[in-house]
């Protein structure tokens, strides 16, 4: 198994779970803002994981 793929999956799963919780309790204007922030956070997490993977290799 690749450590990089496992770490990305775990990070995206955690972000999705947190986003689902926040969206379930948010108002309509807050939902759009949360969606944009969640997408940005997921991309940032992916970039961090890529950087860590590059350092380990």
Phi, psi and omega in degrees: 000150179265126180298324181298313181293321179295315181295318178297316180299318179294318181293318180291322177296318178295318179294320179294320178296317179295318180295319178299318178295314181294320181292330181290335182251006184262157174281174185295320180289327179289330182297317180297318179295318179295322178298314180297316180294324180294318178297316178298319180295319179297319178294320179295319179297319178298319179294320179296316180296322176297318179297317178295318179297321177295322179293327181283340181263000000 
